[in-house]
Amino acid sequence: MPPNVILDAAKRTLRIEAAALAEMAENPPAALPAAVEAILGISGRVIVSGIGKSGHIGRKIAATLASTGTPAFFIHGAEASHGDLGMITEQDICLLISNSGETAELRDLLYHVRRFSIPLIGISSKADSTLMRAADYALCLPQRPEACPIGMAPTTSTTLTLALGDALAVALMEQRGFKPEDFSVFHPGGKLGAQMMTAREIMHKGEAMPLVEVGADMKQVLLTMTSKGFGIAVLVRDGVLAGVLTDGDIRRNIDTLMQSNPSEIANADPITIAPDCLLPKALAIANDRKVTALLVVDEGRRPVGVVHVHDLLRAGVM
């Protein structure tokens, strides 16, 4: 098959789905705000269920919700009829997905949530379907053609459902005031976890810090700088930052070094970061200012830690 034929098929698919998304963006389901408020009001979890392609999309929606501050998990529609209904409590809310709204495998689950008055959010493209008539919050998808050439394989409908799930999750994040540091709690592993870590989590502190009291002589400064291994000595006065002496300062003043007052050649306004500084930002500062160690200070300008560029690289920040 010629490449242009393949590209034409790809472009046609993307355009069909993009047009459907654009329509839903202009006219999102009217019940969406109420559904968000309902989720915020429960003490339990969001139980997501669907069958087939809707099930695959449902798993992703549940995973996105759970990773962004809304406890959620997926229940397979068929497995629900064989004991998994016991996972659902009256403190939960159910999100059932069926493009037709008539999926037989969801029948028992639908009956169960109605029997115990568990709030129900439905996602379907058929407003008059069984699911949508039963739902407390009916999120109706635009009735747009599937992108597949025979009009049967779930393509446009699953894309719309996935995007609607993302919209639901983002709205909930904003309402909860979900922050990057909250995100890191649920993503401690891999590169993504490293992007969300803060200086507080990896900084060297306590006895490992190269602290020297103002008034110490140059010999003491050099001994501290050498023994701690960060290439800096931090001058403090009553625990408050007074200046930082670096390897570069030592080299620039080598001729008169031992007769110099450390405070006179130290930088009184050094580069510092806060304990909650995200590691990617810390690395960007280190690269921009061409330094290998960053001093971490609290709101009172008291040194609380040191982060070396090697610590950032070991943490997986790139």
C-alpha positions in Angstrom: 0.0 0.0 0.0 1.5 3.4 -1.0 2.5 5.6 2.0 0.2 8.4 1.0 -2.8 6.0 1.3 -1.8 5.1 4.8 -1.2 8.7 5.7 -4.6 9.6 4.3 -6.3 7.0 6.5 -4.4 8.3 9.6 -5.3 11.9 8.8 -9.0 11.0 8.3 -9.1 9.1 11.6 -7.5 11.9 13.5 -9.7 14.6 11.9 -12.9 12.7 12.7 -11.9 12.2 16.3 -10.6 15.8 16.6 -13.9 17.1 15.3 -15.8 15.1 17.9 -13.5 16.3 20.7 -14.0 19.9 19.5 -17.7 19.5 19.6 -17.7 18.1 23.1 -15.3 20.9 24.2 -17.8 23.5 23.1 -20.7 21.6 24.6 -19.6 19.4 27.5 -22.2 17.3 29.3 -24.5 19.6 31.3 -24.3 17.2 34.3 -20.5 17.4 34.6 -20.4 20.1 37.3 -22.9 18.2 39.4 -21.0 14.9 38.9 -17.8 16.6 40.2 -19.6 18.0 43.2 -21.1 14.5 43.9 -17.6 12.9 43.8 -16.2 15.6 46.1 -19.0 14.9 48.6 -18.5 11.2 49.1 -16.4 9.7 51.8 -15.7 6.5 49.8 -14.2 5.9 46.3 -15.2 6.2 42.7 -16.0 2.7 41.3 -15.5 2.6 37.6 -16.8 -0.2 35.4 -17.3 -1.0 31.7 -17.0 -3.9 29.3 -14.8 -4.4 26.2 -13.1 -1.2 24.9 -15.2 0.8 27.4 -13.6 -1.3 30.1 -10.1 -0.5 28.9 -10.9 3.2 29.0 -12.5 2.8 32.4 -9.3 1.3 33.8 -7.4 4.3 32.6 -9.9 6.7 34.1 -9.8 5.0 37.4 -6.0 5.1 37.4 -6.0 8.8 36.5 -8.4 9.6 39.3 -6.5 7.6 41.9 -3.2 9.2 41.0 -4.6 12.7 41.2 -6.2 12.7 44.6 -9.6 11.0 44.0 -9.6 7.4 45.4 -10.9 5.1 42.6 -10.6 1.6 41.3 -12.0 -0.4 38.4 -14.4 -3.4 38.6 -14.9 -5.7 35.7 -18.6 -5.7 34.8 -18.8 -9.5 34.4 -16.7 -10.2 37.6 -19.1 -7.9 39.5 -21.8 -10.5 39.1 -19.6 -13.1 40.7 -18.8 -11.5 44.0 -17.1 -8.3 43.2 -20.2 -6.3 44.0 -19.0 -6.7 47.6 -16.3 -4.2 46.9 -18.9 -1.5 46.5 -20.1 0.3 49.6 -22.8 2.9 50.3 -20.1 5.5 50.8 -18.9 5.1 47.1 -20.1 6.5 43.8 -20.2 4.4 40.6 -19.1 5.5 37.2 -20.5 3.1 34.5 -19.4 3.4 30.9 -21.4 2.0 28.0 -21.5 3.6 24.6 -24.9 2.0 23.8 -26.1 2.3 27.4 -27.5 -1.2 27.1 -24.5 -3.4 27.9 -25.9 -6.7 29.3 -22.9 -7.4 31.5 -23.5 -4.2 33.5 -27.1 -5.2 34.3 -26.4 -6.7 37.7 -24.1 -3.9 38.7 -26.7 -1.3 37.7 -29.4 -3.1 39.7 -27.0 -3.3 42.7 -26.3 0.4 42.9 -29.9 1.3 42.4 -31.0 -1.2 45.1 -28.6 0.4 47.7 -29.1 4.0 46.6 -25.4 4.3 45.6 -25.0 7.5 43.4 -24.5 6.7 39.7 -22.7 8.5 37.0 -23.3 7.2 33.5 -21.3 7.8 30.3 -23.0 6.9 27.1 -23.8 8.4 23.7 -27.5 7.3 23.9 -29.4 9.8 26.1 -32.5 7.6 26.2 -30.7 4.3 27.1 -31.3 2.2 30.2 -28.0 3.4 31.7 -28.6 7.1 31.2 -32.2 6.9 32.4 -31.0 5.2 35.6 -28.0 7.6 36.2 -28.2 10.4 38.7 -25.6 12.2 36.6 -25.9 11.4 32.9 -22.8 12.5 31.0 -23.9 12.1 27.4 -21.3 12.0 24.6 -21.8 13.7 21.2 -23.3 11.3 18.7 -20.5 11.3 16.2 -19.5 8.6 13.7 -16.8 6.1 14.6 -13.5 6.7 12.8 -13.2 3.2 11.5 -14.1 2.6 7.9 -17.0 0.3 8.7 -18.3 2.5 11.5 -18.3 -0.2 14.1 -15.0 -0.4 15.9 -15.0 1.8 19.0 -12.7 4.7 18.0 -14.3 8.1 18.2 -16.5 7.0 21.1 -13.6 5.7 23.2 -11.6 8.8 22.5 -14.5 11.0 23.7 -14.9 8.8 26.8 -11.2 9.0 27.6 -11.1 12.8 27.2 -14.2 13.2 29.3 -12.6 11.1 32.0 -9.5 13.4 31.9 -11.8 16.5 32.1 -13.5 15.0 35.2 -10.1 14.2 36.8 -8.7 17.7 36.1 -11.8 19.4 37.4 -11.5 17.4 40.6 -7.8 18.2 40.9 -8.5 21.9 40.7 -11.4 21.7 43.2 -9.2 19.8 45.6 -6.3 22.2 45.2 -4.1 19.3 44.2 -0.4 20.4 44.1 2.8 18.9 42.6 3.9 17.8 46.1 0.6 15.8 46.4 1.3 14.3 43.0 4.7 13.0 44.2 3.0 11.1 47.0 1.3 8.8 44.5 4.3 8.7 42.0 7.4 7.9 44.1 9.0 5.7 41.4 10.8 6.3 38.1 11.7 9.5 36.4 8.2 11.0 37.1 8.7 10.5 40.8 12.1 12.3 40.6 10.5 15.2 38.9 8.2 15.7 41.8 10.7 15.3 44.6 11.9 18.3 46.6 15.3 19.4 47.9 14.2 18.5 51.4 14.0 14.8 50.4 17.6 14.5 49.2 19.6 17.3 50.9 22.5 16.6 53.2 21.8 18.1 56.7 23.0 18.2 60.2 26.7 17.2 60.7 27.1 16.7 57.0 26.8 20.4 56.3 30.0 22.5 55.9 29.1 25.1 58.5 31.6 27.5 59.9 30.9 30.3 62.4 31.8 33.8 61.4 35.1 34.7 63.0 36.8 31.4 62.2 40.2 31.6 60.6 41.0 30.5 57.1 42.5 27.3 58.3 39.3 26.2 59.9 37.3 27.1 56.7 39.7 25.1 54.5 39.5 22.1 56.9 35.7 22.2 56.8 35.5 22.6 53.1 37.8 19.7 52.5 36.2 17.3 55.1 32.6 17.8 53.9 33.4 17.5 50.2 30.9 19.9 48.7 33.4 22.5 47.5 31.9 25.2 49.7 32.0 26.4 53.3 29.0 28.1 54.7 29.5 31.0 57.1 26.8 31.5 59.7 26.2 34.0 62.5 23.9 32.7 65.3 22.6 30.1 62.9 21.8 32.6 60.1 23.5 32.6 56.7 26.3 35.2 56.5 28.1 34.0 53.3 29.4 31.2 51.3 33.0 30.5 50.4 33.6 28.4 47.3 36.6 26.6 45.6 36.6 29.4 43.1 36.9 32.0 45.8 39.9 30.1 47.2 41.6 30.0 43.8 41.0 33.6 43.0 42.6 34.6 46.3 45.4 32.0 46.5 48.3 34.5 46.8 47.0 36.0 50.0 44.7 33.3 51.1 46.0 32.4 54.6 46.2 36.1 55.6 42.6 36.8 54.4 39.5 37.1 56.5 37.0 34.4 55.2 34.1 36.9 55.6 35.9 39.4 53.3 36.2 37.0 50.3 32.9 35.1 50.9 29.8 35.8 48.8 27.4 37.5 51.2 24.5 36.9 48.9 24.9 33.3 47.6 22.6 31.2 45.5 20.1 29.5 47.7 16.9 27.4 47.3 14.0 26.6 49.6 13.4 23.1 51.1 10.3 22.7 48.9 12.1 23.5 45.7 11.4 20.8 43.1 14.5 19.0 41.9 14.1 19.9 38.2 14.1 23.5 39.2 17.1 23.0 41.5 19.0 21.4 38.6 18.0 24.3 36.3 19.4 26.8 38.8 22.6 24.9 39.2 23.1 24.7 35.5 22.2 28.3 34.9 24.5 29.6 37.6 27.2 27.0 36.9 27.5 25.8 40.4 27.8 22.2 41.7 26.3 22.7 45.2 23.1 24.5 46.3 22.6 25.8 49.8 19.1 25.1 51.2 17.8 27.7 53.6 14.5 28.2 55.5 12.4 31.3 55.7 14.7 32.8 58.3 17.8 32.4 56.1 19.0 29.6 58.3 21.0 26.9 56.4 19.2 23.6 56.7 20.8 21.5 54.0 23.1 21.2 50.9 22.2 19.6 47.6 25.0 18.6 45.3 24.4 18.3 41.5 25.4 14.6 41.9 22.5 14.1 44.3 20.2 15.4 41.6 21.5 13.1 39.0 21.4 10.1 41.3 17.7 10.9 42.0 17.0 10.6 38.3 16.5 14.3 37.4 17.6 14.9 33.9 
